[in-house]
Amino acid sequence: MLKGNNSLLRLFQKNDLNFEKLFITQRDDLVKFATRFVFEPAVAEDIVQGVFVYLLENAEKIDFKKSVETYLFGAVKNACLNHLRDLKIKDKHQLLYIEAILKLSEENISFEEEIINEIAAIIKTLPPRMYEIIYRKYFLEMSVKEIANDLSISENTVKVQLFKGRDAIRQLLNSVSN
């Protein structure tokens, strides 16, 4: 890991590294990381490339207080959040959920796969109707009205099930993390 309060350019010169090698070694992990949050591999690829272009263009200006790898994951995380905000995600709970996952992943990237698998397992343990509503809302990105129409239930029922589902997921995540 490259550490220190140096510019990227000085770190590369001092450690005899090249930008292409950094891109090749980090690209796949960064694209996987970004895909989990933007859900589209092509968009994730664009985000990662954008981060590397920014690094290349601003190599002399960027000071690192952490490792280059940590900087890259943080930059990709921020670019993903910016992308999601640019899409004007209207469901604040969905954005908060995504930010929470990003925060967990940033703090402990090595456990990222395990955390994602546990969240998926938790969602699958929800009662069938609640699972169906959560799935339609967050994975199929359906509106409350669309879900209510598809399932022939009231919009209030959908809202209550979403609230209870998020609460159940939150409680189960807290019990897993303790």
N, C-alpha and C positions, 0 to 999 in steps of 0.2 A: 504494500500500500504506500502510496505517495502522500507524505504529510508535510505540513509546514506552511508558513505564511509567505508563500511565493506565488509569482504569477505562473500560469500554466506553461508559458513559453520557457521560463527559467527551469521549471520542473522537468520538462522534456529534455532540455539541454544538459542539465545536471545529471539526470538519470539515463541518458542515452536512449530515450524512447522516441517513438514516432506516432504521430496522430493516427495514421492508418492502422497501426497495430492496436491502439486503444479502441478504435472503432470496431475492428474485427472481433476483439476479445469481449467487448461489452455489449455490442449491438443486440444479440439474440436475447440476453437476459433483460435488457431494457425494453425491448419490444414486447416480451411476455409480460413484464411488469405493467407497461402501459395498456396492453390489451385487456387486462383484467378490469380496467376502469373505464375505458372508452368503448369496450366491447366490439371493436372493429379493427382487425389486424392491419388493414391499409391505413387507417387513421393513426393507429399506434406507430406504425412505421414512419409516417410523415412527422409525427411529434418527435420521435427519436432523432430522425435526420435533422429536424429543425434545431434540436438541442446541440447536435454536433456542429452544425453550420455556425450557430451562435458562438460556440467554443472556439472554432477555428478563426472566426472573424474578430473575436475579442480576447485572444489568447494572452496578450500583454496586459490587459486591464483586469482580468479576473484573479483575485487573491484567494487562495485556499487556506482555510483554517482546519479543514478536515481532509480526508483522503479524496482523491479524484473520483473514486467509485461512489463514495457517499455524495459528493457534489452532483454527479451524473444522475443518480437516483432521485435526489431532491429536485434537480432541474426538470427531470421528466415528470415527477409528481406535480410540480407547479404548472408545467405545460398542459398536463391532463386536466387539472382543475380549471385552467384558463379556457381550454377547449370546451369543457362542460358548461362553464358560465357563458361562453360565447353562443352556445346552443340555446341559451336562455331556458334552462331546465326550470320548470315551474313548480315542480314538487319539491319543496324545501326538505322534506324528509328523505327523499332519494339522494339529494345532494349531500345532506348531513351524513347519511349512511355511507356514501362513497368516500367522503372526507375521512370518516372514522376508519374505514378499511385502509385508506392511504396512510393515515397516521400510524396505524398498527404495523403496516408493511414497512414504513420508513424506519420505525423504531427497531424492528427486528426482521430484516429482509430474509434472513435464513429460514425463518419459520413461516414465511408468507404462504407457501403451498399448503402447509398444515392448517393455517388459520382459514384459508379459503375453503378447504375441504370440511373443516368443522362447521363453518357457517352453512355450507350446503347441506351437511348432515342435520343440522339444527332445523333448517327450513323444512326438510323432509319429515321431521317428527311432528310438525304441526297437524292439527286436525285437517281432514281432507278438504273441507270447504275453505278453511282459512288458508291452507296451502295454495289452493286453486286461485284465490283472490290475490295473495301475495305474488304468486308466479305471474299472473296476468298483469299486475300493476308494475312490477319491477323488472321482469324479464321480457314481457311482450309489450311493455310500455303503453298499456291501455289506460284510458281515462276511467274515472269512477263511474261515469255515466255509461260508457261502453261495457264495463264489467257488469254493471247492474242489468243492462239490457240483455247481454249474452246469457247471464245466469238466471234471468227472470226473478230478480230480487230488487229491493229498494236501494236507492243510493245511500241512504242512511245505514242500511245493513252492511254495505260494502265499506263505508267509512269506519263503522264500529269494528268490523273484522280486520281492517288494516291497522287500526289503532291497537287492538288486542294482539295481532300478529307481531307488530313491531315491538310491543312490550314483552311478549313471550321470547322473541329473539334476543332482545336486550338482556333479559333475566338469564337466559341460558348462556349467553356469551359471558356475562359476569361470573356465572358459576364455573365455566370452563377456564376463565382467566385467573380465578383464585385458587 
